[in-house]
Amino acid sequence: MAEALRWPAEVIQAVSKPFSRPITGYLLAPRLMGVAVAGHIYMDALGRFEDGTLISTSAITEFCDEQGYLVADTLSGSRYVLVFSEASDGEG
């Protein structure tokens, strides 16, 4: 089970929002890496990664704006909320 006490404040804020479809995970400080996005994942719905693990998604098929967040849909069917921190300056 995920431990919210160890989550950055920006992630806690994003998790509290209702999204239109299920979310696979929340990527903190995301960066565009070719056709994919890399970032530190929190609350991985599939249980593959521990909170804070640096991952790279499969190819992104679509970006959309929901609840004030950029959401990335992937070729493999995953859906990630991109959470920008002050340290990432909103660049991704």
Summary of the structure (lengths in Angstrom):
residues: 92
radius of gyration: 11.8
end to end distance: 28.4
largest distance: 32.8
contacts: 261
relative contact order: 0.26
helix: 14%
strand: 41%
